[in-house]
């Protein structure tokens, strides 16, 4: 049976020299701090071959290939006499030979090498001479002493012998000596063992140090030379070369004091808990919280919970430290902007900002410790509010990058930026506008829902399409990141009554509302004004609808129906009776029907009142009312 295709796949052990596009892969020599890659320059094979051939002929002679044994004529030729060689040598070779004399520096170096050996030889010769002199003096014939001899009784010799040691004392001494030597040997062994362990730990630590350094370099984190240690020589001729590096992870356009704090280095001691050390990090994170109070007084709470950065891998720990510095920069910008908010009230502390963004909405920014930020989401928190806090947390990062991009464009003087240099992107105002816009849309939606429910209860078909944000996701991100403050979020609401009459409302962030009517376009400044507009439009429609139903119901008696927009009523006339219909609005809308006798101004009777809160519908009630009026006239 044939083997499957994947078993026939063969991998070449040769180093790949072309990429997927067929281009040659260049050898990477270095990566500059600005991200530019330096590759090994390409070499011309023909030029390399010509250089090698030229070197062969220069070193081994022109007739190198003519000799079978591989020796050139330069090696076989004997040297000419000194006089002939001197005469036959060209001027350049004579100058080179004249330059072969030793310089004072070379002579001093040779002297420093030879003098210690000469001193050693001098010492050995002196020692040998003294030893020979001692030997010759000991073999010389004895001379008669000039001192007269004394009688034998004056001086005598006494031989003293050491008494033999006691056996028990001798055994104790031997045990003591053996024990002392054993303890000394054990201490020496432990010393060597600890030294060997220290060397092995140092070797492993050094290997881990450079492995971590290569990982950081491969991840393209910024590496900068470390400053010289305190007290290092900095004068002329001193070695100012850095022998270590620091890791820089600050943003390019951040203020200088944040960039100076955004540095770290690899741990160089054994008892370090983490592989990286960040000396300027405060171990704090930014927490965003929202507290919303509804009309009934119920409070909903939620907050963003950042994750802790403890016991994370190498690259993740750098990202966590970078995130901490970015959040501290965001918090500093929020403190500066909180004092100048035009539409919100803020209270600022050292590590806390509390903002009353809108009615019943409280926004909090707080720097908390890592152990506090590890708390999980409690059951009392609203998940929707937690998602909003996460969105605000992400938007602040995007707005900070937008601010940095604007500062960079102004700094390099790009075309088109100078005209809009007075528009400075802000962080906090965008967030406040979005929260106020949400509260504004909720209130508008609630008022429209009241009207829709009232019409549906009266049996009138009604639909509402409410889009608080009309842009797509990409357009929404573009509006948030836009440097122009005139571009704002927007949406629309379309109210359609009885599939015929349409009322369209459009709104912009934070609280701009516009009504688009058939007669005109009106700007609405408050919720009561919106309620009045809806009441007027629905009342006008209901009066027209009553007029249509009355005309259809009174065809047999030739009744006349019309709408009086000045007095706000619908009037129906036929022989012997006049009907007036008025519409009033409260919690629901109510229709009052009044009857008058023909030829008098006195009210005949209050026929009936219709309310949208009742279970009946408008059309059957109106038809029944007209029929009842007609029957009363006939009787």
Steps between C-alpha positions, in 0.01 A plus 500: 500500500615850424599714795299817565629828363591642842743211559682580177569857609873559540649792685838629392765542770653784303452848638221683309639774280178615328164613637152409375522760222830365373708793624834438663499507883766741622697445822378735775791670679323742736175689571533869581295657785269668247409159351722516189658165408863473386577206268828360380592656164489275198836388356571452133617137437710603201676764705574250778643251251719765338633611842590140593678438168692827530607403853629161376720662236624767743591256779630202298624650177379531147628152402325322788294274273809406290665300783353156563605491867313825578818702572562829327821643374493745789564217744778331294693810410799570722552832660741732316804649678448786733658755272312377197173479689546847633574635160221305334241593766271784403474819696173395674658178634806692624272738687310207650828340619609831651175520684557155660707655781343477844309791639542616863166345589601161358838522675330580832262208457791263427688632802201438727487141379873428540576676830299261726684205348837667556415571863405137548828384352690747723329359810583144403867588439525681834346206685743254334797718585404521868444125517844431354659743745333316791628163378856625460498654849386172663783290343784743594773373754429581859709779650616505864253691715648808664281444809678300773342170602329468837528211743257212459345549839370842414247397230318166487229357270173348619274289277126553562250257344130559461290265712273265306142633465211347686307260278161655572630852439672386185178339373305817584752713311474272199118513507513877538734536203291265286178679595646840424626385163164338421312820588742706295458267204124510531498880515729516199273257312191704586676815392591348165149362464337837566743670263421244229125552557544876484692470174232275353223735606692790353540312173129416483407856594726636230351268240145597604597868495610490138216273392253752644691783334473328161127442554449870575705595196304261278173656622628843376486673838717808524848437645711797611852511652502504878659803669844467659496392866535763770863599550623367165784700341384742235819690427716495193606152403246329730299205371149637452364194319174368643518134601126457558168610355160629611157417356300805388126447450358854515292653222683722255290815553454463877635774729864470597435413866285202394761381251769517769287281726424248223827306535593161640791259512564130542547369853866432587461331840388152603209573732308714246135396472456629143742487210450874434535789744304823452639747755253783429174303483253559784295180443175689438227464238221726374146400595194654330167486687146609413207555736156555344188599697162452326176693556385254769817560707664163424878518466687280250876467527779360287876537458788392280725239663854498357699180528807471721851476349662272763670172399466567128742409218780729396328687219167515686667664800643773273155555349348523849759758606438698181127486566555637851701798371237570232219492757691741724540737204127470424417578863725807498327630183158435657597705807599794279178485298263440795539857626375652174194292412218730377208256545598286801608538862822328611669429834872426477725330757852359483393162365126549441284699255121509548291663224124556490476444126121524469183478705532190715833394340822509701834417335807408707867460400723351767858374527492180706765250602544176311367284783179707511454479122505119512154486657245327278170654390252475786141383454363846588664664198308550179661319206389766251662775709817288528511480119459880481791544741715271285404705193594828675831344608580405140384835357738686733796309355388573144453870577846515661656362182302755300635776721855373449448486122378860499798615706738320267339653192527847651860436595613391156290770332293282267281660234144566617572473869606859552156627402337288770769542762261684732276189521654283767359149541373426849439179692240578762262716297439220247405260779272755671328578169430132438353447848284811471393393152391160634289657776351742247407215261344300786275792597394564139434129450286488816280788383454346158412164656229665710337638188536173310345298785208744527427475127526121502263480797248703298522250215697726267792325322826665595868411452818659634850462358760643739869502401707685758816456291456502125863436409666165443773370726781629278336842468443512876869437569585770246274750678654420838855530364427815296701809587218730384261568789215589263453134402268339756294189551144505371187295439135523411156380604207445261144483638246362251128523590238289324751421224436846353625783717874521573685711755881501484736620776879530469745557783871573545736458791469604774141638509393651167153401376336603171147421382448465124136580419324536170459875553835591661808381689499587871780488759382363834679624810324308779297189576176699575532659159535152346191379688301800379614442142398134512164592653428758232596268214303205636202723576502632144513148364218378727277788400558420134432135568170581679403720207559216253299252707214752540482571126480128426235441771274799404476446127129407532402833661734721294695613806780753486824434687809723528800564727536837672875529566462840667274377776642148491186297439315294240145611415225287346173655381179357364135581535406558862841435666858622533781278639828642635804281580792622707822312593685557828823342622605397850640162595292380200303687237125553547236590236196700611187497282247786543161529324308823421150554368469656164418872521596549870819552686405283793657163556257220447683234701842358573477194287821308594870524582762270350834424674796308358532323835169318437482160334292622202634626169447844351332410169219274640432752776471788254271311263279393789486864622394634158231232462366579848480870413317431173244276672434762768425757230256270324306443820 
